[in-house]
Amino acid sequence: GMNVLTALGMAGGPTFRANSDKVVITRIVGGKAVTGKVRLDSAVLPGDTIRVYEGWF
């Protein structure tokens, strides 16, 4: 399967402002959207939405 880091790479990669410590996935579970913090090696499932927040440098 695919993980978060691979999916981000396929999408063009994170920008220099990306905060790799604050990555969340929204996934439909039991008909409801569930959002949670994930690691870059976490699995990505079809239909998942990945969001990487900006860091403050």
PDBQT receptor file of N, H, CA, C and O in Angstrom, charges set to zero:
ATOM      1  N   GLY A   1       0.816  -1.197   0.000  1.00  0.00    +0.000 N 
ATOM      2  CA  GLY A   1       0.000   0.000   0.000  1.00  0.00    +0.000 C 
ATOM      3  C   GLY A   1       0.850   1.247   0.000  1.00  0.00    +0.000 C 
ATOM      4  O   GLY A   1       2.079   1.188   0.053  1.00  0.00    +0.000 OA
ATOM      5  N   MET A   2       0.193   2.347  -0.058  1.00  0.00    +0.000 N 
ATOM      6  H   MET A   2      -0.805   2.395  -0.101  1.00  0.00    +0.000 HD
ATOM      7  CA  MET A   2       0.853   3.647  -0.099  1.00  0.00    +0.000 C 
ATOM      8  C   MET A   2       0.871   4.268   1.296  1.00  0.00    +0.000 C 
ATOM      9  O   MET A   2      -0.053   4.075   2.087  1.00  0.00    +0.000 OA
ATOM     10  N   ASN A   3       1.950   5.024   1.588  1.00  0.00    +0.000 N 
ATOM     11  H   ASN A   3       2.700   5.180   0.945  1.00  0.00    +0.000 HD
ATOM     12  CA  ASN A   3       1.981   5.765   2.844  1.00  0.00    +0.000 C 
ATOM     13  C   ASN A   3       1.910   7.267   2.566  1.00  0.00    +0.000 C 
ATOM     14  O   ASN A   3       1.924   7.695   1.412  1.00  0.00    +0.000 OA
ATOM     15  N   VAL A   4       1.836   8.047   3.622  1.00  0.00    +0.000 N 
ATOM     16  H   VAL A   4       1.825   7.699   4.559  1.00  0.00    +0.000 HD
ATOM     17  CA  VAL A   4       1.668   9.500   3.499  1.00  0.00    +0.000 C 
ATOM     18  C   VAL A   4       2.826  10.115   2.718  1.00  0.00    +0.000 C 
ATOM     19  O   VAL A   4       2.598  10.944   1.836  1.00  0.00    +0.000 OA
ATOM     20  N   LEU A   5       4.049   9.731   3.021  1.00  0.00    +0.000 N 
ATOM     21  H   LEU A   5       4.235   9.058   3.737  1.00  0.00    +0.000 HD
ATOM     22  CA  LEU A   5       5.209  10.312   2.352  1.00  0.00    +0.000 C 
ATOM     23  C   LEU A   5       5.184  10.046   0.851  1.00  0.00    +0.000 C 
ATOM     24  O   LEU A   5       5.490  10.939   0.061  1.00  0.00    +0.000 OA
ATOM     25  N   THR A   6       4.823   8.831   0.452  1.00  0.00    +0.000 N 
ATOM     26  H   THR A   6       4.574   8.106   1.095  1.00  0.00    +0.000 HD
ATOM     27  CA  THR A   6       4.723   8.494  -0.968  1.00  0.00    +0.000 C 
ATOM     28  C   THR A   6       3.635   9.318  -1.644  1.00  0.00    +0.000 C 
ATOM     29  O   THR A   6       3.834   9.825  -2.748  1.00  0.00    +0.000 OA
ATOM     30  N   ALA A   7       2.491   9.454  -0.991  1.00  0.00    +0.000 N 
ATOM     31  H   ALA A   7       2.329   9.042  -0.094  1.00  0.00    +0.000 HD
ATOM     32  CA  ALA A   7       1.386  10.240  -1.558  1.00  0.00    +0.000 C 
ATOM     33  C   ALA A   7       1.783  11.699  -1.721  1.00  0.00    +0.000 C 
ATOM     34  O   ALA A   7       1.452  12.320  -2.731  1.00  0.00    +0.000 OA
ATOM     35  N   LEU A   8       2.486  12.253  -0.743  1.00  0.00    +0.000 N 
ATOM     36  H   LEU A   8       2.754  11.748   0.078  1.00  0.00    +0.000 HD
ATOM     37  CA  LEU A   8       2.934  13.642  -0.849  1.00  0.00    +0.000 C 
ATOM     38  C   LEU A   8       3.913  13.807  -2.007  1.00  0.00    +0.000 C 
ATOM     39  O   LEU A   8       3.860  14.802  -2.730  1.00  0.00    +0.000 OA
ATOM     40  N   GLY A   9       4.795  12.844  -2.183  1.00  0.00    +0.000 N 
ATOM     41  H   GLY A   9       4.838  12.036  -1.595  1.00  0.00    +0.000 HD
ATOM     42  CA  GLY A   9       5.741  12.891  -3.294  1.00  0.00    +0.000 C 
ATOM     43  C   GLY A   9       5.038  12.861  -4.637  1.00  0.00    +0.000 C 
ATOM     44  O   GLY A   9       5.430  13.573  -5.561  1.00  0.00    +0.000 OA
ATOM     45  N   MET A  10       4.003  12.042  -4.752  1.00  0.00    +0.000 N 
ATOM     46  H   MET A  10       3.685  11.463  -4.001  1.00  0.00    +0.000 HD
ATOM     47  CA  MET A  10       3.241  11.956  -6.000  1.00  0.00    +0.000 C 
ATOM     48  C   MET A  10       2.497  13.253  -6.294  1.00  0.00    +0.000 C 
ATOM     49  O   MET A  10       2.206  13.562  -7.450  1.00  0.00    +0.000 OA
ATOM     50  N   ALA A  11       2.193  14.010  -5.243  1.00  0.00    +0.000 N 
ATOM     51  H   ALA A  11       2.430  13.759  -4.304  1.00  0.00    +0.000 HD
ATOM     52  CA  ALA A  11       1.470  15.272  -5.403  1.00  0.00    +0.000 C 
ATOM     53  C   ALA A  11       2.419  16.452  -5.603  1.00  0.00    +0.000 C 
ATOM     54  O   ALA A  11       1.979  17.601  -5.620  1.00  0.00    +0.000 OA
ATOM     55  N   GLY A  12       3.699  16.183  -5.753  1.00  0.00    +0.000 N 
ATOM     56  H   GLY A  12       4.057  15.249  -5.739  1.00  0.00    +0.000 HD
ATOM     57  CA  GLY A  12       4.655  17.261  -5.978  1.00  0.00    +0.000 C 
ATOM     58  C   GLY A  12       5.517  17.559  -4.772  1.00  0.00    +0.000 C 
ATOM     59  O   GLY A  12       6.396  18.418  -4.837  1.00  0.00    +0.000 OA
ATOM     60  N   GLY A  13       5.283  16.865  -3.678  1.00  0.00    +0.000 N 
ATOM     61  H   GLY A  13       4.569  16.167  -3.626  1.00  0.00    +0.000 HD
ATOM     62  CA  GLY A  13       6.100  17.030  -2.474  1.00  0.00    +0.000 C 
ATOM     63  C   GLY A  13       5.647  18.193  -1.621  1.00  0.00    +0.000 C 
ATOM     64  O   GLY A  13       4.980  19.107  -2.103  1.00  0.00    +0.000 OA
ATOM     65  N   PRO A  14       6.010  18.156  -0.356  1.00  0.00    +0.000 N 
ATOM     66  CA  PRO A  14       5.664  19.267   0.529  1.00  0.00    +0.000 C 
ATOM     67  C   PRO A  14       6.520  20.493   0.200  1.00  0.00    +0.000 C 
ATOM     68  O   PRO A  14       7.631  20.355  -0.311  1.00  0.00    +0.000 OA
ATOM     69  N   THR A  15       6.012  21.670   0.488  1.00  0.00    +0.000 N 
ATOM     70  H   THR A  15       5.109  21.782   0.903  1.00  0.00    +0.000 HD
ATOM     71  CA  THR A  15       6.782  22.895   0.278  1.00  0.00    +0.000 C 
ATOM     72  C   THR A  15       7.774  23.066   1.417  1.00  0.00    +0.000 C 
ATOM     73  O   THR A  15       7.733  22.322   2.397  1.00  0.00    +0.000 OA
ATOM     74  N   PHE A  16       8.659  24.037   1.293  1.00  0.00    +0.000 N 
ATOM     75  H   PHE A  16       8.693  24.641   0.496  1.00  0.00    +0.000 HD
ATOM     76  CA  PHE A  16       9.656  24.274   2.333  1.00  0.00    +0.000 C 
ATOM     77  C   PHE A  16       9.006  24.737   3.634  1.00  0.00    +0.000 C 
ATOM     78  O   PHE A  16       9.623  24.660   4.696  1.00  0.00    +0.000 OA
ATOM     79  N   ARG A  17       7.774  25.215   3.559  1.00  0.00    +0.000 N 
ATOM     80  H   ARG A  17       7.273  25.278   2.696  1.00  0.00    +0.000 HD
ATOM     81  CA  ARG A  17       7.065  25.669   4.763  1.00  0.00    +0.000 C 
ATOM     82  C   ARG A  17       6.357  24.536   5.504  1.00  0.00    +0.000 C 
ATOM     83  O   ARG A  17       5.861  24.736   6.613  1.00  0.00    +0.000 OA
ATOM     84  N   ALA A  18       6.309  23.361   4.906  1.00  0.00    +0.000 N 
ATOM     85  H   ALA A  18       6.712  23.198   4.006  1.00  0.00    +0.000 HD
ATOM     86  CA  ALA A  18       5.552  22.252   5.488  1.00  0.00    +0.000 C 
ATOM     87  C   ALA A  18       6.110  21.851   6.848  1.00  0.00    +0.000 C 
ATOM     88  O   ALA A  18       7.323  21.820   7.055  1.00  0.00    +0.000 OA
ATOM     89  N   ASN A  19       5.207  21.548   7.763  1.00  0.00    +0.000 N 
ATOM     90  H   ASN A  19       4.222  21.574   7.595  1.00  0.00    +0.000 HD
ATOM     91  CA  ASN A  19       5.567  21.060   9.090  1.00  0.00    +0.000 C 
ATOM     92  C   ASN A  19       5.283  19.560   9.112  1.00  0.00    +0.000 C 
ATOM     93  O   ASN A  19       4.136  19.144   9.276  1.00  0.00    +0.000 OA
ATOM     94  N   SER A  20       6.319  18.756   8.950  1.00  0.00    +0.000 N 
ATOM     95  H   SER A  20       7.251  19.093   8.817  1.00  0.00    +0.000 HD
ATOM     96  CA  SER A  20       6.122  17.304   8.865  1.00  0.00    +0.000 C 
ATOM     97  C   SER A  20       5.656  16.696  10.184  1.00  0.00    +0.000 C 
ATOM     98  O   SER A  20       5.288  15.523  10.229  1.00  0.00    +0.000 OA
ATOM     99  N   ASP A  21       5.669  17.486  11.259  1.00  0.00    +0.000 N 
ATOM    100  H   ASP A  21       5.968  18.439  11.222  1.00  0.00    +0.000 HD
ATOM    101  CA  ASP A  21       5.154  17.009  12.548  1.00  0.00    +0.000 C 
ATOM    102  C   ASP A  21       3.660  17.257  12.689  1.00  0.00    +0.000 C 
ATOM    103  O   ASP A  21       3.049  16.801  13.656  1.00  0.00    +0.000 OA
ATOM    104  N   LYS A  22       3.063  17.970  11.744  1.00  0.00    +0.000 N 
ATOM    105  H   LYS A  22       3.560  18.340  10.958  1.00  0.00    +0.000 HD
ATOM    106  CA  LYS A  22       1.629  18.255  11.820  1.00  0.00    +0.000 C 
ATOM    107  C   LYS A  22       0.963  17.875  10.499  1.00  0.00    +0.000 C 
ATOM    108  O   LYS A  22       0.676  18.725   9.656  1.00  0.00    +0.000 OA
ATOM    109  N   VAL A  23       0.730  16.586  10.351  1.00  0.00    +0.000 N 
ATOM    110  H   VAL A  23       0.963  15.896  11.036  1.00  0.00    +0.000 HD
ATOM    111  CA  VAL A  23       0.087  16.020   9.166  1.00  0.00    +0.000 C 
ATOM    112  C   VAL A  23      -1.164  15.296   9.633  1.00  0.00    +0.000 C 
ATOM    113  O   VAL A  23      -1.107  14.486  10.558  1.00  0.00    +0.000 OA
ATOM    114  N   VAL A  24      -2.295  15.584   8.999  1.00  0.00    +0.000 N 
ATOM    115  H   VAL A  24      -2.342  16.242   8.248  1.00  0.00    +0.000 HD
ATOM    116  CA  VAL A  24      -3.543  14.920   9.374  1.00  0.00    +0.000 C 
ATOM    117  C   VAL A  24      -4.182  14.276   8.150  1.00  0.00    +0.000 C 
ATOM    118  O   VAL A  24      -4.014  14.733   7.020  1.00  0.00    +0.000 OA
ATOM    119  N   ILE A  25      -4.915  13.204   8.410  1.00  0.00    +0.000 N 
ATOM    120  H   ILE A  25      -5.052  12.832   9.328  1.00  0.00    +0.000 HD
ATOM    121  CA  ILE A  25      -5.695  12.532   7.372  1.00  0.00    +0.000 C 
ATOM    122  C   ILE A  25      -7.153  12.592   7.784  1.00  0.00    +0.000 C 
ATOM    123  O   ILE A  25      -7.494  12.361   8.944  1.00  0.00    +0.000 OA
ATOM    124  N   THR A  26      -8.016  12.908   6.816  1.00  0.00    +0.000 N 
ATOM    125  H   THR A  26      -7.740  13.095   5.874  1.00  0.00    +0.000 HD
ATOM    126  CA  THR A  26      -9.458  12.795   7.020  1.00  0.00    +0.000 C 
ATOM    127  C   THR A  26      -9.912  11.575   6.241  1.00  0.00    +0.000 C 
ATOM    128  O   THR A  26      -9.638  11.435   5.049  1.00  0.00    +0.000 OA
ATOM    129  N   ARG A  27     -10.618  10.691   6.947  1.00  0.00    +0.000 N 
ATOM    130  H   ARG A  27     -10.841  10.805   7.915  1.00  0.00    +0.000 HD
ATOM    131  CA  ARG A  27     -11.049   9.410   6.375  1.00  0.00    +0.000 C 
ATOM    132  C   ARG A  27     -12.512   9.187   6.740  1.00  0.00    +0.000 C 
ATOM    133  O   ARG A  27     -12.932   9.498   7.854  1.00  0.00    +0.000 OA
ATOM    134  N   ILE A  28     -13.279   8.653   5.810  1.00  0.00    +0.000 N 
ATOM    135  H   ILE A  28     -12.938   8.401   4.904  1.00  0.00    +0.000 HD
ATOM    136  CA  ILE A  28     -14.678   8.314   6.082  1.00  0.00    +0.000 C 
ATOM    137  C   ILE A  28     -14.710   6.949   6.773  1.00  0.00    +0.000 C 
ATOM    138  O   ILE A  28     -14.254   5.947   6.222  1.00  0.00    +0.000 OA
ATOM    139  N   VAL A  29     -15.258   6.933   7.993  1.00  0.00    +0.000 N 
ATOM    140  H   VAL A  29     -15.628   7.747   8.440  1.00  0.00    +0.000 HD
ATOM    141  CA  VAL A  29     -15.367   5.700   8.780  1.00  0.00    +0.000 C 
ATOM    142  C   VAL A  29     -16.812   5.585   9.247  1.00  0.00    +0.000 C 
ATOM    143  O   VAL A  29     -17.303   6.443   9.980  1.00  0.00    +0.000 OA
ATOM    144  N   GLY A  30     -17.480   4.540   8.829  1.00  0.00    +0.000 N 
ATOM    145  H   GLY A  30     -17.081   3.842   8.233  1.00  0.00    +0.000 HD
ATOM    146  CA  GLY A  30     -18.876   4.355   9.228  1.00  0.00    +0.000 C 
ATOM    147  C   GLY A  30     -19.776   5.486   8.764  1.00  0.00    +0.000 C 
ATOM    148  O   GLY A  30     -20.748   5.829   9.437  1.00  0.00    +0.000 OA
ATOM    149  N   GLY A  31     -19.453   6.072   7.606  1.00  0.00    +0.000 N 
ATOM    150  H   GLY A  31     -18.663   5.794   7.058  1.00  0.00    +0.000 HD
ATOM    151  CA  GLY A  31     -20.270   7.141   7.052  1.00  0.00    +0.000 C 
ATOM    152  C   GLY A  31     -19.972   8.524   7.609  1.00  0.00    +0.000 C 
ATOM    153  O   GLY A  31     -20.628   9.495   7.233  1.00  0.00    +0.000 OA
ATOM    154  N   LYS A  32     -18.984   8.626   8.507  1.00  0.00    +0.000 N 
ATOM    155  H   LYS A  32     -18.452   7.837   8.813  1.00  0.00    +0.000 HD
ATOM    156  CA  LYS A  32     -18.638   9.923   9.100  1.00  0.00    +0.000 C 
ATOM    157  C   LYS A  32     -17.176  10.250   8.840  1.00  0.00    +0.000 C 
ATOM    158  O   LYS A  32     -16.321   9.365   8.807  1.00  0.00    +0.000 OA
ATOM    159  N   ALA A  33     -16.905  11.538   8.655  1.00  0.00    +0.000 N 
ATOM    160  H   ALA A  33     -17.599  12.257   8.681  1.00  0.00    +0.000 HD
ATOM    161  CA  ALA A  33     -15.530  11.987   8.452  1.00  0.00    +0.000 C 
ATOM    162  C   ALA A  33     -14.803  12.007   9.791  1.00  0.00    +0.000 C 
ATOM    163  O   ALA A  33     -15.268  12.604  10.762  1.00  0.00    +0.000 OA
ATOM    164  N   VAL A  34     -13.659  11.345   9.819  1.00  0.00    +0.000 N 
ATOM    165  H   VAL A  34     -13.281  10.860   9.031  1.00  0.00    +0.000 HD
ATOM    166  CA  VAL A  34     -12.823  11.302  11.018  1.00  0.00    +0.000 C 
ATOM    167  C   VAL A  34     -11.457  11.854  10.640  1.00  0.00    +0.000 C 
ATOM    168  O   VAL A  34     -10.855  11.415   9.661  1.00  0.00    +0.000 OA
ATOM    169  N   THR A  35     -10.967  12.822  11.422  1.00  0.00    +0.000 N 
ATOM    170  H   THR A  35     -11.456  13.179  12.217  1.00  0.00    +0.000 HD
ATOM    171  CA  THR A  35      -9.673  13.440  11.156  1.00  0.00    +0.000 C 
ATOM    172  C   THR A  35      -8.737  13.150  12.317  1.00  0.00    +0.000 C 
ATOM    173  O   THR A  35      -9.118  13.260  13.483  1.00  0.00    +0.000 OA
ATOM    174  N   GLY A  36      -7.504  12.779  11.983  1.00  0.00    +0.000 N 
ATOM    175  H   GLY A  36      -7.194  12.690  11.037  1.00  0.00    +0.000 HD
ATOM    176  CA  GLY A  36      -6.526  12.499  13.029  1.00  0.00    +0.000 C 
ATOM    177  C   GLY A  36      -5.114  12.751  12.556  1.00  0.00    +0.000 C 
ATOM    178  O   GLY A  36      -4.809  12.663  11.366  1.00  0.00    +0.000 OA
ATOM    179  N   LYS A  37      -4.258  13.066  13.511  1.00  0.00    +0.000 N 
ATOM    180  H   LYS A  37      -4.506  13.137  14.478  1.00  0.00    +0.000 HD
ATOM    181  CA  LYS A  37      -2.844  13.290  13.231  1.00  0.00    +0.000 C 
ATOM    182  C   LYS A  37      -2.191  11.961  12.875  1.00  0.00    +0.000 C 
ATOM    183  O   LYS A  37      -2.475  10.936  13.495  1.00  0.00    +0.000 OA
ATOM    184  N   VAL A  38      -1.314  11.983  11.875  1.00  0.00    +0.000 N 
ATOM    185  H   VAL A  38      -1.082  12.816  11.372  1.00  0.00    +0.000 HD
ATOM    186  CA  VAL A  38      -0.634  10.767  11.425  1.00  0.00    +0.000 C 
ATOM    187  C   VAL A  38       0.854  11.029  11.223  1.00  0.00    +0.000 C 
ATOM    188  O   VAL A  38       1.300  12.174  11.139  1.00  0.00    +0.000 OA
ATOM    189  N   ARG A  39       1.601   9.945  11.147  1.00  0.00    +0.000 N 
ATOM    190  H   ARG A  39       1.239   9.015  11.214  1.00  0.00    +0.000 HD
ATOM    191  CA  ARG A  39       3.029  10.020  10.828  1.00  0.00    +0.000 C 
ATOM    192  C   ARG A  39       3.202   9.864   9.324  1.00  0.00    +0.000 C 
ATOM    193  O   ARG A  39       2.288   9.420   8.628  1.00  0.00    +0.000 OA
ATOM    194  N   LEU A  40       4.377  10.230   8.827  1.00  0.00    +0.000 N 
ATOM    195  H   LEU A  40       5.120  10.590   9.391  1.00  0.00    +0.000 HD
ATOM    196  CA  LEU A  40       4.638  10.150   7.389  1.00  0.00    +0.000 C 
ATOM    197  C   LEU A  40       4.649   8.719   6.876  1.00  0.00    +0.000 C 
ATOM    198  O   LEU A  40       4.473   8.497   5.677  1.00  0.00    +0.000 OA
ATOM    199  N   ASP A  41       4.851   7.737   7.759  1.00  0.00    +0.000 N 
ATOM    200  H   ASP A  41       4.994   7.917   8.733  1.00  0.00    +0.000 HD
ATOM    201  CA  ASP A  41       4.848   6.339   7.319  1.00  0.00    +0.000 C 
ATOM    202  C   ASP A  41       3.483   5.670   7.502  1.00  0.00    +0.000 C 
ATOM    203  O   ASP A  41       3.356   4.460   7.318  1.00  0.00    +0.000 OA
ATOM    204  N   SER A  42       2.464   6.456   7.864  1.00  0.00    +0.000 N 
ATOM    205  H   SER A  42       2.568   7.440   8.014  1.00  0.00    +0.000 HD
ATOM    206  CA  SER A  42       1.108   5.918   8.033  1.00  0.00    +0.000 C 
ATOM    207  C   SER A  42       0.503   5.549   6.681  1.00  0.00    +0.000 C 
ATOM    208  O   SER A  42       0.782   6.188   5.667  1.00  0.00    +0.000 OA
ATOM    209  N   ALA A  43      -0.320   4.519   6.685  1.00  0.00    +0.000 N 
ATOM    210  H   ALA A  43      -0.546   4.000   7.510  1.00  0.00    +0.000 HD
ATOM    211  CA  ALA A  43      -0.970   4.058   5.458  1.00  0.00    +0.000 C 
ATOM    212  C   ALA A  43      -2.018   5.056   4.980  1.00  0.00    +0.000 C 
ATOM    213  O   ALA A  43      -2.701   5.693   5.781  1.00  0.00    +0.000 OA
ATOM    214  N   VAL A  44      -2.130   5.179   3.665  1.00  0.00    +0.000 N 
ATOM    215  H   VAL A  44      -1.574   4.661   3.015  1.00  0.00    +0.000 HD
ATOM    216  CA  VAL A  44      -3.154   6.005   3.033  1.00  0.00    +0.000 C 
ATOM    217  C   VAL A  44      -4.117   5.063   2.321  1.00  0.00    +0.000 C 
ATOM    218  O   VAL A  44      -3.697   4.146   1.615  1.00  0.00    +0.000 OA
ATOM    219  N   LEU A  45      -5.408   5.299   2.512  1.00  0.00    +0.000 N 
ATOM    220  H   LEU A  45      -5.749   6.044   3.085  1.00  0.00    +0.000 HD
ATOM    221  CA  LEU A  45      -6.436   4.486   1.875  1.00  0.00    +0.000 C 
ATOM    222  C   LEU A  45      -7.146   5.291   0.796  1.00  0.00    +0.000 C 
ATOM    223  O   LEU A  45      -7.143   6.521   0.850  1.00  0.00    +0.000 OA
ATOM    224  N   PRO A  46      -7.753   4.626  -0.182  1.00  0.00    +0.000 N 
ATOM    225  CA  PRO A  46      -8.515   5.350  -1.201  1.00  0.00    +0.000 C 
ATOM    226  C   PRO A  46      -9.569   6.242  -0.543  1.00  0.00    +0.000 C 
ATOM    227  O   PRO A  46     -10.286   5.808   0.358  1.00  0.00    +0.000 OA
ATOM    228  N   GLY A  47      -9.653   7.485  -0.999  1.00  0.00    +0.000 N 
ATOM    229  H   GLY A  47      -9.071   7.838  -1.731  1.00  0.00    +0.000 HD
ATOM    230  CA  GLY A  47     -10.626   8.428  -0.456  1.00  0.00    +0.000 C 
ATOM    231  C   GLY A  47     -10.097   9.294   0.668  1.00  0.00    +0.000 C 
ATOM    232  O   GLY A  47     -10.765  10.246   1.071  1.00  0.00    +0.000 OA
ATOM    233  N   ASP A  48      -8.904   8.988   1.191  1.00  0.00    +0.000 N 
ATOM    234  H   ASP A  48      -8.361   8.215   0.864  1.00  0.00    +0.000 HD
ATOM    235  CA  ASP A  48      -8.320   9.798   2.261  1.00  0.00    +0.000 C 
ATOM    236  C   ASP A  48      -7.946  11.183   1.740  1.00  0.00    +0.000 C 
ATOM    237  O   ASP A  48      -7.574  11.342   0.577  1.00  0.00    +0.000 OA
ATOM    238  N   THR A  49      -8.050  12.172   2.606  1.00  0.00    +0.000 N 
ATOM    239  H   THR A  49      -8.352  12.043   3.550  1.00  0.00    +0.000 HD
ATOM    240  CA  THR A  49      -7.575  13.518   2.319  1.00  0.00    +0.000 C 
ATOM    241  C   THR A  49      -6.435  13.812   3.277  1.00  0.00    +0.000 C 
ATOM    242  O   THR A  49      -6.587  13.672   4.491  1.00  0.00    +0.000 OA
ATOM    243  N   ILE A  50      -5.293  14.219   2.736  1.00  0.00    +0.000 N 
ATOM    244  H   ILE A  50      -5.170  14.333   1.750  1.00  0.00    +0.000 HD
ATOM    245  CA  ILE A  50      -4.108  14.512   3.545  1.00  0.00    +0.000 C 
ATOM    246  C   ILE A  50      -3.933  16.019   3.618  1.00  0.00    +0.000 C 
ATOM    247  O   ILE A  50      -4.038  16.718   2.611  1.00  0.00    +0.000 OA
ATOM    248  N   ARG A  51      -3.664  16.511   4.822  1.00  0.00    +0.000 N 
ATOM    249  H   ARG A  51      -3.578  15.943   5.640  1.00  0.00    +0.000 HD
ATOM    250  CA  ARG A  51      -3.384  17.937   4.994  1.00  0.00    +0.000 C 
ATOM    251  C   ARG A  51      -2.086  18.086   5.772  1.00  0.00    +0.000 C 
ATOM    252  O   ARG A  51      -1.905  17.481   6.828  1.00  0.00    +0.000 OA
ATOM    253  N   VAL A  52      -1.178  18.908   5.229  1.00  0.00    +0.000 N 
ATOM    254  H   VAL A  52      -1.325  19.400   4.370  1.00  0.00    +0.000 HD
ATOM    255  CA  VAL A  52       0.084  19.210   5.895  1.00  0.00    +0.000 C 
ATOM    256  C   VAL A  52       0.042  20.685   6.268  1.00  0.00    +0.000 C 
ATOM    257  O   VAL A  52      -0.117  21.551   5.408  1.00  0.00    +0.000 OA
ATOM    258  N   TYR A  53       0.183  20.957   7.546  1.00  0.00    +0.000 N 
ATOM    259  H   TYR A  53       0.312  20.254   8.245  1.00  0.00    +0.000 HD
ATOM    260  CA  TYR A  53       0.143  22.340   8.018  1.00  0.00    +0.000 C 
ATOM    261  C   TYR A  53       1.493  23.013   7.823  1.00  0.00    +0.000 C 
ATOM    262  O   TYR A  53       2.523  22.347   7.714  1.00  0.00    +0.000 OA
ATOM    263  N   GLU A  54       1.476  24.331   7.782  1.00  0.00    +0.000 N 
ATOM    264  H   GLU A  54       0.640  24.872   7.870  1.00  0.00    +0.000 HD
ATOM    265  CA  GLU A  54       2.709  25.103   7.671  1.00  0.00    +0.000 C 
ATOM    266  C   GLU A  54       3.379  25.198   9.026  1.00  0.00    +0.000 C 
ATOM    267  O   GLU A  54       2.729  25.209  10.071  1.00  0.00    +0.000 OA
ATOM    268  N   GLY A  55       4.708  25.268   8.976  1.00  0.00    +0.000 N 
ATOM    269  H   GLY A  55       5.237  25.259   8.127  1.00  0.00    +0.000 HD
ATOM    270  CA  GLY A  55       5.473  25.514  10.190  1.00  0.00    +0.000 C 
ATOM    271  C   GLY A  55       5.767  27.002  10.295  1.00  0.00    +0.000 C 
ATOM    272  O   GLY A  55       5.712  27.728   9.302  1.00  0.00    +0.000 OA
ATOM    273  N   TRP A  56       6.069  27.436  11.470  1.00  0.00    +0.000 N 
ATOM    274  H   TRP A  56       6.114  26.847  12.276  1.00  0.00    +0.000 HD
ATOM    275  CA  TRP A  56       6.433  28.844  11.701  1.00  0.00    +0.000 C 
ATOM    276  C   TRP A  56       7.930  28.903  11.902  1.00  0.00    +0.000 C 
ATOM    277  O   TRP A  56       8.454  28.425  12.908  1.00  0.00    +0.000 OA
ATOM    278  N   PHE A  57       8.621  29.500  10.927  1.00  0.00    +0.000 N 
ATOM    279  H   PHE A  57       8.196  29.888  10.110  1.00  0.00    +0.000 HD
ATOM    280  CA  PHE A  57      10.080  29.531  10.984  1.00  0.00    +0.000 C 
ATOM    281  C   PHE A  57      10.555  30.924  11.309  1.00  0.00    +0.000 C 
ATOM    282  O   PHE A  57      11.759  31.159  11.402  1.00  0.00    +0.000 OA
TER     283      PHE A  57
